[in-house]
Amino acid sequence: MSNQTLIQYFHWYYNEEEKLWQKAANQASSLKEIGITGVWFPPSYKSTEGANSVGYDSYDLFDLGEFDQKNSLPTRYGTKEEYLRAISALHEQQIMVLADVVFNHKAGGDELEKVPVRRVAAENREEYTSEVFDIEAWTKFTFPGRQGKYSEFIWDKSCFSGIDWAEDLQETAIFSIQNQYGEGWEDVPSNELGNYDYLMFNDIEFRNQAVREELKRWGEWYYQTCGVDGFRLDAVKHIATDFLNEWLDHMKAKFNREFFIVAENWVEDDVIHLRNYIDLTAGRMQLFDSMLHLNFYKAGLAGDQYDLSKIFENTLIESHPHLSITFVDNHDSQPLQELQSYVDFWFRPIAYGLILLREQGVPCVFYPDIYGAKYEDKNEEGEDTAVELVSIDSLPLMTKIRRDLAYGFQRDYFDHPNCIGWTREGVSELEQSGIAVVVSNGEAGAKKMEIGAAHAGKIFIDVMGYRPEEVFIDENGWAEFYCQAGSISVWITKGI
């Protein structure tokens, strides 16, 4: 019996001297020790900036840091050999590995082609602002450094539905490529900006059957080469859902195994978009619960004005807990990123308690919350800004509690706007299991809660060390548990 806990093993500005693949291999046993069961790695293949690229401007999916392309052999995170070694080291610790898959776009084409296009309005992609005309665009990918190893497929203008740069005009705009696959953009889940098929770079044309088959071949090659346990799918709301369903079904059938699949569909306004996506994909994928993250963000800003009893409202975990990947922050929401919505530091331990110590969802912790991070970038005003993200001292303790003690029937006490709690009754197979959690975003608080008659006569203590009391469980399995102001207390059996 084991609770799953994932870690996003990178952040956007990873800049440590030790390359990421090497660090992961060296830290594998430590990750297991704190209860991590799965690692989500960043994109492992060569991107446009070579060794300087975070990885989401993907160039060659078959170059895992093996070929001299884009002015480097390794990627930002290391070489192919180091990547495979990291996967092996994690597998030795029974930790699954999720690979980041960027299917929406390619970048950094090798050759120019003459491409028929129409300009579209940036705020309404369904509105054309020109007739058809030709531009020269970087739409041909020949991967000269790889020279056909692993795949001889050449990407050209028939493989893309849109592009944002006309080389001959030296113009940035959104150009709809006019091809044989139908008028306009593909049918995608998001109707933001009219149609959100186009996101960035060279938008991949999934109506081209040759493209679909090549990406299936790549999936086969990648799994056979790397042996990963699942995939994190990037930017799915911009991708034709029928292709992703087809790709996942192909991988499952080809290898006769269930891959762990989590998709990124960043939603900020209404959870209905996440729920609709689950319907479109018939539950094939788990989704990151971006709405829960935003509730955490708002709660951190509002302090005691936020109603904690409503923290799970309008979230995916509320309706689809078995398909919800919960998180506090990620590389898109961290400071200085476009979607910056970083949860305030005082609320971060509370937010982690809400995802790690409850029954619902699969939590994903963020790299800087374990290791810390320091970096610089420009802010929205273009000013150089230094950021330090401090690690959360209590986080490894909470991940261990999740692994060892957070089991059994859950009773919720979400009956006050500033003080909430819950208990986990524990299970007979794990004799010491069972916890009580109290959270406050205001004054110090207390909750009278039932933890189950099996705990009658036991003494519980706050393992976080914030409250000094010893709590006695009465003959009916009830007790009053306490919490400091603006804090979280986790009560466990004394003497564990």
C-alpha positions in Angstrom: 0.0 0.0 0.0 1.5 3.3 -1.0 0.2 6.8 -1.8 1.6 8.4 -5.0 3.5 11.6 -4.8 5.1 13.2 -7.9 7.7 15.9 -8.1 8.2 18.3 -11.0 12.0 17.9 -11.1 12.9 21.2 -12.7 11.9 24.8 -12.8 12.1 27.3 -15.7 15.3 28.9 -14.6 17.3 25.8 -13.5 20.8 27.1 -13.3 22.7 24.9 -10.9 26.2 23.8 -11.6 25.3 20.2 -11.5 23.4 19.2 -14.7 19.8 18.1 -14.0 20.1 14.6 -15.2 23.2 14.1 -13.1 21.5 15.6 -10.1 18.4 13.4 -10.5 20.6 10.3 -10.6 22.5 11.4 -7.5 19.3 12.3 -5.6 17.3 9.2 -6.5 17.7 7.5 -3.1 16.9 10.7 -1.3 13.7 11.2 -3.3 12.6 7.7 -2.3 13.5 8.4 1.3 11.0 11.3 1.5 8.2 9.4 -0.2 8.4 10.5 -3.9 7.0 7.8 -6.2 7.2 9.6 -9.5 9.5 12.2 -11.2 8.3 14.5 -14.0 11.3 15.5 -16.1 11.5 18.5 -18.5 11.6 18.0 -22.3 14.7 15.8 -23.0 15.2 16.6 -26.6 17.1 19.3 -28.5 15.5 22.7 -28.8 16.2 25.8 -30.7 18.7 27.3 -28.2 20.6 24.0 -27.8 22.2 23.9 -24.3 20.5 27.1 -23.3 16.9 26.1 -24.0 14.4 25.1 -21.3 13.1 22.6 -23.8 9.6 23.8 -24.9 10.8 25.3 -28.2 11.4 21.8 -29.4 13.5 21.2 -32.6 14.3 17.5 -32.9 12.4 14.9 -30.8 15.0 12.3 -31.8 18.0 14.1 -30.4 18.2 13.5 -26.7 21.6 15.2 -26.4 23.4 12.9 -28.8 24.0 15.0 -31.9 25.8 18.3 -32.6 22.7 20.4 -33.4 21.8 24.0 -32.5 25.4 24.7 -31.5 25.6 21.9 -28.8 25.6 18.2 -28.3 24.0 18.1 -24.9 20.7 19.7 -24.0 20.4 22.1 -21.1 20.1 19.2 -18.8 22.8 16.9 -20.1 23.6 14.2 -22.6 21.5 11.2 -23.8 23.7 8.9 -21.7 23.1 11.0 -18.6 19.4 11.1 -19.2 19.2 7.3 -19.5 21.4 6.9 -16.4 19.0 9.1 -14.4 16.0 7.1 -15.5 17.8 3.9 -14.5 18.8 5.3 -11.1 15.2 6.3 -10.4 13.9 2.9 -11.5 16.3 1.3 -9.1 14.5 3.2 -6.3 11.0 2.1 -7.7 10.3 5.7 -8.8 8.4 6.1 -12.0 9.6 8.6 -14.7 7.3 10.9 -16.7 8.6 12.4 -19.9 7.5 15.8 -21.1 6.0 15.6 -24.6 5.8 18.8 -26.8 3.6 17.9 -29.7 1.9 21.3 -30.4 4.8 22.9 -32.2 8.3 22.7 -33.6 10.9 25.5 -33.8 14.2 26.3 -35.4 13.6 25.0 -38.9 16.7 24.3 -41.1 15.6 25.6 -44.5 13.3 28.3 -45.9 10.3 27.4 -48.1 7.9 29.5 -50.1 4.6 29.2 -48.1 1.1 30.4 -49.1 -0.5 32.1 -46.1 -3.1 34.5 -44.9 -2.7 36.9 -42.0 -5.1 36.5 -39.1 -6.1 38.9 -36.3 -4.1 38.3 -33.2 -7.2 38.6 -30.9 -9.5 36.6 -33.2 -7.8 33.8 -35.1 -10.9 33.2 -37.1 -10.6 36.6 -38.7 -8.4 36.8 -41.8 -6.8 40.2 -42.4 -5.4 39.5 -45.9 -5.9 37.4 -49.0 -3.6 34.5 -49.8 0.0 35.5 -50.5 3.4 33.8 -50.3 6.1 34.3 -47.6 9.4 32.7 -47.0 9.3 30.7 -43.8 11.5 28.3 -41.8 9.2 25.3 -42.3 11.7 22.7 -43.5 13.3 20.5 -40.9 16.1 18.2 -42.2 18.1 17.7 -39.0 21.5 17.7 -40.7 23.3 16.8 -37.5 21.4 13.6 -37.1 21.6 12.6 -40.8 18.5 10.4 -40.8 19.5 8.2 -37.8 16.3 6.9 -36.0 14.1 8.6 -38.6 14.4 9.9 -42.1 11.2 11.9 -42.0 11.6 15.5 -43.3 9.1 18.1 -41.9 8.0 20.7 -44.5 5.3 23.3 -45.0 2.6 20.5 -45.4 3.3 19.5 -41.7 2.3 22.9 -40.2 -0.9 24.9 -40.0 0.5 28.2 -38.9 3.7 30.2 -38.3 4.6 33.5 -36.7 7.6 34.8 -38.7 8.0 35.7 -42.4 11.7 35.7 -43.1 11.5 37.7 -46.4 9.3 40.4 -44.8 11.1 40.3 -41.5 7.7 40.4 -40.0 6.2 38.9 -36.9 2.5 38.1 -37.2 0.2 35.0 -37.1 0.0 33.5 -40.5 -2.4 30.7 -41.3 -0.7 28.3 -43.7 -3.0 27.5 -46.7 -2.7 23.8 -47.4 -4.6 20.8 -48.7 -6.1 19.9 -45.3 -9.0 22.3 -45.1 -9.7 25.9 -44.7 -8.3 27.5 -41.5 -7.3 26.1 -38.2 -7.8 22.6 -36.8 -10.7 21.9 -34.4 -9.1 22.2 -30.9 -10.7 22.2 -27.4 -10.1 25.9 -26.7 -12.0 28.6 -28.4 -10.0 31.4 -26.7 -9.1 34.0 -29.3 -11.7 32.5 -31.6 -9.7 29.3 -32.1 -6.6 28.6 -30.0 -5.0 26.0 -32.4 -2.1 28.4 -32.9 0.1 29.0 -29.8 3.7 29.6 -31.0 6.5 28.8 -33.5 5.5 26.3 -36.3 2.1 24.9 -35.4 1.9 21.2 -36.2 -0.7 20.1 -38.7 -2.4 16.9 -37.3 -4.7 16.6 -40.3 -1.6 15.4 -42.2 -1.7 11.6 -41.7 2.1 11.4 -42.3 2.6 13.6 -39.3 0.4 11.5 -37.1 2.3 8.3 -38.2 5.7 9.9 -37.6 4.7 10.9 -34.1 3.5 7.4 -33.4 6.9 6.0 -34.6 8.6 8.5 -32.4 6.5 7.4 -29.4 7.5 3.8 -30.0 11.2 4.7 -30.4 11.2 6.9 -27.3 9.7 4.3 -25.1 11.9 1.6 -26.4 15.0 3.8 -25.9 14.2 5.4 -22.6 11.7 3.0 -20.8 9.7 5.8 -19.2 6.6 5.0 -17.3 4.4 7.8 -18.6 4.1 11.1 -20.3 3.2 14.7 -19.4 1.5 16.2 -22.5 2.2 19.9 -23.0 -0.4 22.5 -24.2 -3.2 20.0 -24.9 -5.9 22.6 -25.4 -4.1 23.8 -28.5 -3.9 20.2 -30.0 -6.6 18.2 -31.9 -8.0 15.9 -29.3 -8.6 13.1 -31.7 -4.9 12.9 -32.4 -3.9 12.6 -28.8 -6.6 10.0 -28.2 -5.2 8.1 -31.2 -1.6 8.4 -30.0 -2.3 7.2 -26.5 -4.4 4.3 -27.8 -1.6 3.4 -30.2 1.0 3.4 -27.4 -1.2 1.4 -25.0 -1.9 -1.2 -27.7 1.7 -1.4 -29.1 3.2 -2.1 -25.7 0.3 -3.7 -23.9 0.7 -1.5 -20.9 -1.0 1.4 -19.0 1.1 4.5 -19.2 0.7 7.2 -16.5 -0.6 10.2 -18.5 -1.1 13.7 -17.2 -2.1 16.6 -19.5 -1.5 20.3 -19.2 -4.7 22.2 -20.0 -4.1 25.6 -18.3 -7.5 27.0 -17.3 -8.0 30.1 -15.2 -11.7 31.1 -15.5 -14.0 28.0 -15.1 -13.3 24.4 -14.2 -15.9 23.3 -16.8 -13.2 23.5 -19.4 -11.2 20.8 -17.5 -14.3 18.7 -17.0 -15.2 19.0 -20.7 -11.7 17.9 -21.7 -12.1 14.8 -19.6 -15.2 14.0 -21.5 -13.4 14.6 -24.9 -10.6 12.2 -23.9 -12.9 9.7 -22.2 -10.7 9.7 -19.0 -7.5 8.7 -20.9 -5.6 11.5 -19.1 -5.2 13.0 -15.7 -5.2 16.8 -15.7 -3.3 19.3 -13.7 -5.8 21.1 -11.5 -5.0 24.7 -12.4 -8.2 25.9 -10.7 -7.1 24.6 -7.4 -3.7 26.3 -7.8 -5.5 29.6 -8.4 -7.6 29.1 -5.3 -4.4 28.7 -3.4 -3.0 31.8 -5.0 -6.1 33.8 -4.1 -6.1 32.4 -0.5 -2.5 33.5 0.0 -3.3 37.0 -1.1 -6.5 37.4 0.8 -5.3 36.1 4.2 -8.1 35.8 6.7 -10.6 37.3 4.3 -10.5 34.0 2.3 -13.2 31.4 3.1 -11.2 28.3 3.6 -14.4 26.2 3.6 -14.7 26.9 -0.1 -11.0 26.1 -1.0 -12.0 23.1 -3.2 -15.0 24.8 -5.0 -14.7 25.2 -8.8 -11.8 22.8 -9.0 -11.3 19.5 -10.8 -10.6 17.6 -7.5 -14.1 18.5 -6.4 -15.7 16.5 -9.3 -13.0 14.2 -10.7 -10.6 13.4 -7.8 -9.3 10.3 -9.5 -8.2 12.3 -12.5 -6.8 15.4 -10.7 -3.1 16.1 -10.4 -2.9 18.7 -7.7 0.0 21.2 -7.3 0.9 24.4 -5.5 3.0 25.9 -8.3 4.9 25.0 -11.4 7.3 26.4 -14.0 4.6 28.5 -15.6 3.3 30.1 -12.4 6.7 30.8 -10.8 7.9 34.5 -10.4 8.8 36.3 -13.7 6.9 33.9 -15.9 4.0 35.0 -18.1 1.4 33.1 -16.0 3.0 34.2 -12.7 0.6 33.4 -9.9 3.0 32.2 -7.2 1.4 31.2 -3.9 2.4 33.4 -1.0 5.1 31.8 1.2 3.0 31.9 4.4 0.3 29.8 2.7 2.5 27.3 0.9 2.8 24.8 3.8 -1.0 25.0 4.2 -1.5 24.4 0.4 0.8 21.4 0.5 -1.1 20.0 3.5 -4.3 20.3 1.5 -2.9 18.3 -1.4 -0.6 15.8 0.4 -2.6 14.8 3.4 -6.0 14.2 1.9 -7.4 11.2 0.1 -8.3 12.9 -3.2 -5.9 13.6 -6.1 -2.3 12.8 -6.9 -0.1 15.7 -5.6 2.9 17.0 -7.5 5.5 19.0 -5.5 7.6 21.7 -7.2 11.4 21.4 -7.4 12.2 24.8 -5.6 10.0 23.8 -2.6 12.4 20.9 -1.9 15.7 22.4 -3.1 15.2 26.2 -3.3 16.2 28.3 -6.3 17.9 31.6 -7.1 17.7 33.3 -10.5 17.4 36.5 -12.4 15.2 37.6 -15.3 13.4 40.7 -16.6 10.1 41.6 -15.0 7.1 43.0 -16.9 8.6 46.4 -17.0 11.8 45.0 -18.5 13.9 45.5 -15.4 16.4 43.0 -14.3 15.0 41.3 -11.2 16.5 38.7 -8.8 14.3 36.0 -7.3 14.9 33.7 -4.4 12.5 30.8 -3.8 13.2 29.3 -0.4 12.6 25.7 0.3 9.8 24.6 2.6 11.4 23.0 5.7 8.2 21.0 6.6 7.6 19.7 3.0 9.8 16.5 3.3 8.0 15.7 6.6 4.6 16.0 4.9 5.6 13.8 2.0 6.7 11.2 4.5 3.5 11.5 6.4 1.6 11.0 3.2 3.6 7.8 2.4 3.4 6.3 5.9 0.3 7.6 7.8 -2.2 9.4 5.6 -4.6 6.4 4.9 -8.1 5.3 5.6 -11.6 6.9 5.8 -11.6 10.7 5.6 -13.9 12.9 7.7 -14.0 16.6 6.7 -14.7 19.5 9.0 -14.9 22.4 6.5 -17.4 24.3 8.7 -15.7 27.6 9.4 -14.3 30.3 7.0 -10.9 30.5 8.8 -10.4 27.2 10.5 -10.9 23.8 8.8 -9.8 20.3 9.5 -10.0 16.6 8.5 -9.1 13.2 9.9 -7.8 10.1 8.2 -8.9 7.0 10.2 -5.9 4.8 9.2 -5.9 1.2 8.0 -5.3 -2.0 9.9 -2.4 -3.0 7.6 -0.5 0.0 8.8 -0.8 -0.1 12.6 0.4 3.5 13.2 -1.6 5.1 10.4 -4.2 7.8 10.9 -3.8 11.5 11.2 -5.7 14.7 12.1 -5.1 18.0 10.4 -6.1 21.5 11.4 -5.6 24.6 9.3 -6.1 28.3 10.1 -5.7 31.4 7.9 -6.7 33.6 10.8 -6.3 33.3 14.6 -5.2 30.1 16.4 -8.0 27.6 16.2 -9.3 24.2 17.4 -11.5 21.6 15.9 -13.4 18.8 17.7 -13.1 15.9 15.2 -13.7 12.2 15.0 -10.7 10.0 14.0 -12.3 6.6 14.8 -12.9 4.3 17.7 -9.8 2.3 16.8 -7.7 5.2 18.2 -9.6 5.4 21.5 -7.1 5.9 24.4 -4.2 7.0 22.2 -2.3 10.2 22.7 -1.7 12.4 19.6 1.0 15.1 19.1 1.5 17.8 16.5 4.3 16.3 14.4 4.9 19.8 12.9 6.1 20.9 16.3 3.9 24.0 16.4 1.6 23.0 19.2 2.9 21.6 22.5 -0.2 19.9 23.8 -0.8 16.2 23.9 -4.3 15.3 22.7 -6.2 12.3 24.3 -8.6 10.4 22.0 -11.8 9.5 23.9 -13.6 6.2 24.0 -15.7 7.2 20.9 -12.7 8.2 18.8 -13.1 12.0 19.2 -10.8 14.7 20.4 -10.2 18.4 20.1 -7.2 19.2 17.9 -5.4 22.6 17.7 -3.6 24.9 15.3 -1.5 28.0 15.5 -2.6 31.3 13.7 -2.0 31.2 10.0 -0.6 27.7 10.1 -1.2 24.0 9.8 -0.8 21.3 12.5 -0.7 17.6 11.7 -1.5 15.3 14.6 -0.2 11.7 14.8 0.1 9.0 17.4 2.7 9.8 20.0 5.8 7.6 20.0 5.9 6.8 16.3 
